[in-house]
Amino acid sequence: TVVIPTLNEAEAIGKVIDEVINVGVPRENILVVDGGSNDGTVDIVKSKNVKVVMQEGKGKADAIRTAVRYISNSFTLIMDGDYTYPAKYIPILYQKALEGYELVIGARRKYEKGSQNPIYSFGNKVLTKAFNLLFGVKLTDVLSGMYIIKTEKLREVFFEARGFGIESEIAAHIAATSGKIYEVPIEYRRRIGEKKLRIAHGLAIARDMIRLTWRYNPASLI
């Protein structure tokens, strides 16, 4: 199941859905979880004959937690609805998951001009290095918004992180339980529409990482 969390993504969501369908994902395997859009996002999704549900709570973490209730397939692929992540990588991520990895992350390597502010790029590198130290892994992009995970493992996540910190919690859970994580290099495009990630979110993610360490790997803090 391809899960796409949205909040006012009317400018991009139609293009995203078309790309996902064009790489071979059946419409019935696409689930859009909307966080209360008021710009016509939901109407566009419905016009594509794709299922959309209203999320409980607010923020990306709650969107994914809501999605889990509707998923019956063995694997869940999560991607943003702002056109930044090319759907052409879905089959590649899926193939790696079939090889036995419980979490396969689309690690952003090639950036389209203007797609990533240098401040955000630096922050992502710092947070990824911190995550690696805390959880004993060697990832390059723990905060990527495109990844596939075994659905049964996603159901085990406690969803303690809020908002954009959910990516680090999912990775922490897999790192602590099996360590079966793989990264696939992907491209990252300029988003369509208004950017929602702010510098304050980075600070919140750092806080979440520390809190998650107490649950998943407390020995690293001693």
Summary of the structure (lengths in Angstrom):
residues: 222
radius of gyration: 16.3
end to end distance: 39.4
largest distance: 53.6
contacts: 743
relative contact order: 0.17
helix: 45%
strand: 18%
